[in-house]
Amino acid sequence: MTVTVNMLMNMTKAELDELYNKSSVGALPEGEAKGTALFLFGLDVNDVFASLVQSIAWQGKIFYSEDERLMINRVSPLGIKFLRAQVYKGSSLLGDGETIIVDYSKTSIFKKAKDEIREVSPGVYLGHALWGKQRLTMFALQF
């Protein structure tokens, strides 16, 4: 079954967790991805709020594979590149097995920040933003 971002937006947090846990790690992403907030601090995000977040705050991520595996977030209506991170595969804090880690600890002031992402459908990744071991939000990336 092909999973779309719209389908992810209509899932409960428990359904998203189940999908994340049963999904394989997938390939390390490359290129520009549109980001969609799914949950913020444990609260549901509706379509209007997700569109608002995307238009004024966080638009997505750009993954680079040259020399080092790096990622930069795109923020603001201008798509400003902000907050670099290293990208690699590692053990998941939230699920079983391997995941793709987006690690801000060595590249930004946010030393406790990490994302975990897994490919849930070709070109669609489901992710968690973490502060230490605490999940702050869930998001989708569409390449």
C-alpha positions as CSV (number, residue, x, y, z in Angstrom):
1,M,0.0,0.0,0.0
2,T,1.3,3.5,-0.9
3,V,1.2,5.9,2.1
4,T,0.6,9.6,1.3
5,V,1.1,12.6,3.5
6,N,-2.6,13.1,3.5
7,M,-3.1,9.6,4.9
8,L,-0.5,10.3,7.6
9,M,-2.4,13.5,8.6
10,N,-5.6,11.5,9.2
11,M,-3.9,8.8,11.4
12,T,-3.9,8.9,15.2
13,K,-0.6,9.1,17.0
14,A,-0.9,5.4,17.9
15,E,-1.4,4.5,14.2
16,L,1.6,6.7,13.2
17,D,3.7,5.0,15.9
18,E,2.6,1.5,14.6
19,L,3.5,2.5,11.0
20,Y,6.9,3.9,12.1
21,N,7.7,0.7,14.0
22,K,6.8,-1.6,11.2
23,S,8.5,0.4,8.5
24,S,12.1,-0.3,7.4
25,V,14.7,2.3,7.7
26,G,14.9,3.0,4.0
27,A,17.6,4.7,2.1
28,L,19.3,7.9,3.3
29,P,17.4,10.7,1.7
30,E,18.8,13.1,-0.8
31,G,17.4,16.4,-2.1
32,E,14.6,18.7,-1.0
33,A,11.6,17.5,1.0
34,K,8.4,19.3,1.8
35,G,7.7,19.1,5.5
36,T,4.3,18.7,7.2
37,A,3.7,18.8,11.0
38,L,1.6,15.9,12.2
39,F,1.6,16.4,16.0
40,L,3.1,19.1,18.2
41,F,3.8,18.3,21.8
42,G,1.3,15.4,21.7
43,L,-1.5,17.4,20.2
44,D,-3.3,16.7,16.9
45,V,-2.5,19.1,14.1
46,N,-5.3,19.7,11.7
47,D,-4.9,20.7,8.0
48,V,-5.2,24.4,8.7
49,F,-2.6,24.4,11.4
50,A,-0.2,22.2,9.4
51,S,-0.5,24.6,6.5
52,L,0.1,27.6,8.8
53,V,3.2,26.0,10.3
54,Q,4.4,25.2,6.8
55,S,3.8,28.7,5.4
56,I,5.3,30.7,8.3
57,A,7.6,28.5,10.3
58,W,9.0,25.2,9.0
59,Q,8.8,24.3,5.3
60,G,10.9,21.1,5.2
61,K,14.5,19.8,4.9
62,I,17.2,19.6,2.3
63,F,19.5,16.5,2.5
64,Y,23.0,16.6,0.9
65,S,25.1,13.6,0.2
66,E,28.3,15.3,-1.0
67,D,31.4,14.5,1.1
68,E,29.5,14.4,4.4
69,R,25.8,13.5,5.0
70,L,24.2,16.8,6.0
71,M,20.7,18.2,6.3
72,I,19.5,21.8,6.6
73,N,16.0,22.9,7.6
74,R,14.1,25.4,5.5
75,V,12.2,27.9,7.7
76,S,10.1,31.1,7.2
77,P,8.1,32.1,4.2
78,L,11.4,32.9,2.5
79,G,12.7,29.3,2.8
80,I,15.7,30.4,4.8
81,K,18.2,27.6,5.4
82,F,18.6,27.2,9.2
83,L,20.0,24.5,11.5
84,R,22.4,22.0,10.0
85,A,22.5,18.4,11.1
86,Q,24.5,15.3,10.4
87,V,22.6,12.4,8.9
88,Y,23.4,8.7,9.5
89,K,21.8,5.4,10.3
90,G,21.7,4.3,13.9
91,S,19.5,2.7,16.6
92,S,16.1,4.1,17.2
93,L,15.2,5.5,20.6
94,L,11.5,5.3,19.9
95,G,11.1,2.1,17.9
96,D,12.8,-1.2,17.3
97,G,15.8,-1.5,15.1
98,E,17.6,0.9,12.9
99,T,16.5,4.3,11.8
100,I,17.8,7.4,10.1
101,I,19.2,9.9,12.6
102,V,19.3,13.6,11.9
103,D,21.7,14.8,14.6
104,Y,22.0,18.5,15.5
105,S,24.4,17.9,18.5
106,K,27.7,18.8,16.6
107,T,26.3,21.3,14.1
108,S,24.0,23.6,16.0
109,I,23.3,25.2,19.4
110,F,20.6,22.6,20.0
111,K,22.9,19.9,21.4
112,K,20.0,17.7,22.6
113,A,18.0,17.8,19.4
114,K,17.7,14.8,17.1
115,D,15.2,13.6,14.5
116,E,14.5,10.0,13.7
117,I,12.9,9.2,10.3
118,R,11.9,6.1,8.4
119,E,10.6,5.7,4.8
120,V,7.0,4.6,5.0
121,S,6.4,4.7,1.2
122,P,8.6,5.6,-1.7
123,G,9.6,9.2,-1.2
124,V,7.6,9.6,2.0
125,Y,9.3,9.6,5.4
126,L,7.7,9.7,8.9
127,G,9.7,11.4,11.6
128,H,10.0,12.3,15.2
129,A,11.7,15.4,16.6
130,L,13.4,14.6,19.9
131,W,14.9,16.7,22.7
132,G,17.0,14.2,24.5
133,K,14.7,11.2,24.8
134,Q,11.5,13.3,24.8
135,R,9.5,13.4,21.6
136,L,8.4,16.9,20.8
137,T,6.6,16.4,17.5
138,M,5.9,14.1,14.6
139,F,6.3,15.1,11.0
140,A,6.2,13.9,7.4
141,L,8.7,14.5,4.6
142,Q,7.6,14.3,1.0
143,F,10.4,14.1,-1.7
